[in-house]
Every structure is written in structure tokens, then in C-alpha cells.
Amino acid sequence: MKIVAVLPPVVELPEQSPGYLFNVEKAYNLHEYFASKGHEFVTISDAKESLEPHLADMSIFICSPFYPAYLTKELIERSPNLKLAVTAGVGSDHFDLKACAARNITVAEVTGSNVVSVAEHAVMQILILLRNFVGGHQQAVSGEWSLPKVGAYAHDLEGKTVGIFGFGRIGQRVAARLRPFDVKLVYNDPYRREDLEAQLDVEYVPFDKLVETSDVITIHAPLTEQTDTLFNRDVLGRTKQGAYIVNTARGKIMETNALVDSLKSGHLAGYAGDVWYPQPAAADHPWRTMPKQAMTIHYSGMTLEAQHRIELGTKAILDNFFEGKAQKQEDLIVDGGEIVSPSYKIK
Ligand SMILES: NC(=O)c1ccc[n+]([C@@H]2O[C@H](COP(=O)([O-])OP(=O)(O)OC[C@H]3O[C@@H](n4cnc5c(N)ncnc54)[C@H](O)[C@@H]3O)[C@@H](O)[C@H]2O)c1
């Protein structure tokens, strides 16, 4: 059987990290795994150019959201043997899920593998924005010492309203981590979680109220037809003057240029996140140079600990496939010819 994975190329590190698994060479230790089973395993770095010759005979395709291959309807139709598409991580929007369902291709991801890692990153970026960390840090390294330039734009998090958009595994963990900061927490999600509202001291609000009353909006919903470019010019215009947005979910949930314009106009006070569209982001992507931002590249969910959990979870999905066992229901996004994940089948 032929298995194809898309992973970043090897990069020389100043000090080698033995735990680093995320490149074509280490490949989550899958080279050894597939060799022991007698399967052909091909790793490629450039899906646009190198995937083409494998479409005809690949049976399993593996890629991650950090370095995605966009498996479009057209590519899926040209992959007649494809049975299993695995997301080595969380978030399977890089696969055309409807096309996978139509072809009865199973889509599975390593649910929960990096939710703590992303929640920590989101909390970090909220604090970085409010405290104007980037301004203070830039002065520290440049030799400057101008307190007003930093202090005039720095805020406490305490007392602010934080709106959590998407209250699943990550959204809930962000709520739990923010609670000790004495903030007011509100959330919006198609599934109301009354069981968690008292426990986490969070209040359910409709989408418009979340947008219009939050000092900080943190985005944790998947990219779907409903959330695609949901934060467009109109929605951004309805956020509070001086609000902040942190997006560690998917870049395409934002309208790229509307965000840039809002930051330039001074309406939004800041934006941070690690997700872009498309990825890897081009060197001239407008978010790299927009003002009042604390972007990182997409790595919140790939700490060394998360990489290890992704390795184990990916192997568990593959084991189930090879042994003909049922996948864990929570890992399944598409199965039996339909989208089965509750987070992706919202109409
Ligand atoms: N930056 C990263 O490294 C990274 C890592 C993991 C996940 N993610 C992203 O974060 C997303 C959430 O991950 P998770 O593990 O919490 O998933 P999850 O499935 O546990 O939670 C997603 C939540 O979003 C809700 N949702 C779906 N559609 C919505 C809508 N239209 N409006 C509001 N809420 C909606 C779902 O009901 C669910 O409660 C993933 O889909 C992925 O895109 C990013």
C-alpha cells in the first residue's frame, strides 16, 4: 500500500532537538512504522509540485494543518485509491470534506492532541496584546527607554469582557485558564453548554452580542461554510472601539484586508494569532506588516509535547485502519460517506 505524507523540509537547527518530529526525515517516526508493516511511505515537502505523481496510487494521505496540503475536490477525484485522509493534528478544513464524503474516504484527525498547547498560546497572545508586550520588547532590544510610548497603550486584563467564539475543547480550556484573571467570560457556539456555564463562570451570548460587547474576542471555531470569512468588514466594524482579536483557529475566518484596514484606522486596538491563509503565508502576506499585531507563524499546536501526542494519535488511527478496527468516534470527521463530526456538520 502506498502512503503519502506532506511535511516541512529538514532545517538545520543550532542545537538539535531530539524530540522534534515535524519534518520529512523524522515524520513522526512513521518511516519506521510503515517499514515494519511492509508499506511504501513517501514524504514530500511541496504538495503543489510533488503530489501529482502519487495521486493515482496512494491509499492513505497524511498532512497537518501547520503545513497543509489543500486536498481539493479535483485532487480527490484524481485519487481513485484513496481510502483514508489523516490530519496529523486538529482541524481538517484543508480537505474538501464534502468531496471526501462523496468518495467514501474516511477523514480522521488526532482530536485533543494539541488543545492545551493552543489554549496556552491564545492566553499568551491575549496578554501580549493587552500589555503591549511587543512595544516594550522592541524598546528593550533597540536601546530605547520611552515609557509613554508603551504605557499609553497597555492595559490590565482584569475586569475586561472576553468573548470566546467556539466553545469546544480549546475554547473551554481558554475559559478555564482565563478565569483566575477576574475577567467576564462570554461565549458563542451553536451547541449551548449549560453544564459548563456555572462550572467555568461563562455566559452564553448570541453572536452579535459577543461581537459588540467583548473587549477581547478569541476565536476557537473550525473553518466551515458558516465561519469562512465570518469576521468580515461588517462584523469587524461592529466590534467595540479599541477591541482586540486573537485567532488561533483558522486564518480564513477573517476577511484579510478588512482586518488590515480596521487596525490601520485605529478601530481595532490589536490582533494576534498563529493562523493564516493560505499557509505557509507568502513573504508579502499583508498580515506580516500590518500595524498593532503580534502574529506568530502557525505553531501553537506543535509544541514538542503536542508533536509526541500527534505521533501516538496518528499511529493509533493507522493501527485501527490496518487492523480493520473502528476509529475512535471523536477522531472521525468524515466516515461512511458523510460528515460525522458535530463541529463540522452544523448547518
Ligand atoms: N492553531 C493551531 O495550532 C490549532 C490547533 C488545533 C486546533 N486549531 C483550530 O481550532 C479549532 C477548534 O479546535 P477544538 O479542538 O476546540 O475543536 P472542537 O471540535 O472541540 O470545538 C470546536 C467548537 O466550535 C464550535 N463551532 C462550530 N461551528 C461554529 C460556529 N459557526 N460558530 C461558533 N462555534 C462553532 C463547535 O460547536 C465546537 O464546540 C479547530 O477546528 C482548528 O481549526 C488550531
The ligand as an SDF file (V2000), in Angstrom:
LIG
                    3D

 44 48  0  0  0  0  0  0  0  0999 V2000
   -3.5070   26.9260   15.8380 N   0  0  0  0  0  0  0  0  0  0  0  0
   -3.3930   25.6170   15.9820 C   0  0  0  0  0  0  0  0  0  0  0  0
   -2.3040   25.0650   16.0260 O   0  0  0  0  0  0  0  0  0  0  0  0
   -4.6420   24.7870   16.1360 C   0  0  0  0  0  0  0  0  0  0  0  0
   -4.5560   23.5290   16.7390 C   0  0  0  0  0  0  0  0  0  0  0  0
   -5.7320   22.8210   16.9680 C   0  0  0  0  0  0  0  0  0  0  0  0
   -6.9450   23.3090   16.5040 C   0  0  0  0  0  0  0  0  0  0  0  0
   -6.9850   24.5050   15.8670 N   0  0  0  0  0  0  0  0  0  0  0  0
   -8.2690   25.0420   15.3560 C   0  0  0  0  0  0  0  0  0  0  0  0
   -9.1390   25.2160   16.4510 O   0  0  0  0  0  0  0  0  0  0  0  0
  -10.4140   24.6710   16.1100 C   0  0  0  0  0  0  0  0  0  0  0  0
  -11.1070   24.2060   17.3710 C   0  0  0  0  0  0  0  0  0  0  0  0
  -10.4310   23.1010   17.9200 O   0  0  0  0  0  0  0  0  0  0  0  0
  -11.1120   22.2500   19.0880 P   0  0  0  0  0  0  0  0  0  0  0  0
  -10.1880   21.1310   19.4110 O   0  0  0  0  0  0  0  0  0  0  0  0
  -11.5580   23.1520   20.1720 O   0  0  0  0  0  0  0  0  0  0  0  0
  -12.3840   21.6940   18.3010 O   0  0  0  0  0  0  0  0  0  0  0  0
  -13.7790   21.2400   18.9000 P   0  0  0  0  0  0  0  0  0  0  0  0
  -14.4350   20.4880   17.8080 O   0  0  0  0  0  0  0  0  0  0  0  0
  -13.5970   20.5970   20.2240 O   0  0  0  0  0  0  0  0  0  0  0  0
  -14.5390   22.6240   19.1580 O   0  0  0  0  0  0  0  0  0  0  0  0
  -14.9630   23.4460   18.1200 C   0  0  0  0  0  0  0  0  0  0  0  0
  -16.1670   24.2080   18.6240 C   0  0  0  0  0  0  0  0  0  0  0  0
  -16.5410   25.1700   17.6400 O   0  0  0  0  0  0  0  0  0  0  0  0
  -17.9370   25.1450   17.5540 C   0  0  0  0  0  0  0  0  0  0  0  0
  -18.4270   25.7010   16.3010 N   0  0  0  0  0  0  0  0  0  0  0  0
  -18.5900   25.0860   15.1020 C   0  0  0  0  0  0  0  0  0  0  0  0
  -19.1620   25.9260   14.2320 N   0  0  0  0  0  0  0  0  0  0  0  0
  -19.3590   27.1030   14.8900 C   0  0  0  0  0  0  0  0  0  0  0  0
  -19.9230   28.3470   14.5270 C   0  0  0  0  0  0  0  0  0  0  0  0
  -20.4320   28.5500   13.2930 N   0  0  0  0  0  0  0  0  0  0  0  0
  -19.9800   29.3270   15.4530 N   0  0  0  0  0  0  0  0  0  0  0  0
  -19.4840   29.1300   16.7050 C   0  0  0  0  0  0  0  0  0  0  0  0
  -18.9420   27.9620   17.1110 N   0  0  0  0  0  0  0  0  0  0  0  0
  -18.8720   26.9630   16.2020 C   0  0  0  0  0  0  0  0  0  0  0  0
  -18.3100   23.6870   17.7380 C   0  0  0  0  0  0  0  0  0  0  0  0
  -19.6780   23.5260   18.0880 O   0  0  0  0  0  0  0  0  0  0  0  0
  -17.3630   23.2870   18.8470 C   0  0  0  0  0  0  0  0  0  0  0  0
  -17.9340   23.4920   20.1160 O   0  0  0  0  0  0  0  0  0  0  0  0
  -10.0870   23.5390   15.1220 C   0  0  0  0  0  0  0  0  0  0  0  0
  -11.1870   23.2640   14.2850 O   0  0  0  0  0  0  0  0  0  0  0  0
   -8.9220   24.0960   14.3650 C   0  0  0  0  0  0  0  0  0  0  0  0
   -9.3650   24.8230   13.2460 O   0  0  0  0  0  0  0  0  0  0  0  0
   -5.8620   25.2640   15.6780 C   0  0  0  0  0  0  0  0  0  0  0  0
  1  2  1  0
  2  3  2  0
  2  4  1  0
  4  5  1  0
  4 44  2  0
  5  6  2  0
  6  7  1  0
  7  8  2  0
  8  9  1  0
  8 44  1  0
  9 10  1  0
  9 42  1  0
 10 11  1  0
 11 12  1  0
 11 40  1  0
 12 13  1  0
 13 14  1  0
 14 15  2  0
 14 16  1  0
 14 17  1  0
 17 18  1  0
 18 19  2  0
 18 20  1  0
 18 21  1  0
 21 22  1  0
 22 23  1  0
 23 24  1  0
 23 38  1  0
 24 25  1  0
 25 26  1  0
 25 36  1  0
 26 27  1  0
 26 35  1  0
 27 28  2  0
 28 29  1  0
 29 30  1  0
 29 35  2  0
 30 31  1  0
 30 32  2  0
 32 33  1  0
 33 34  2  0
 34 35  1  0
 36 37  1  0
 36 38  1  0
 38 39  1  0
 40 41  1  0
 40 42  1  0
 42 43  1  0
M  CHG  2   8   1  16  -1
M  END
$$$$
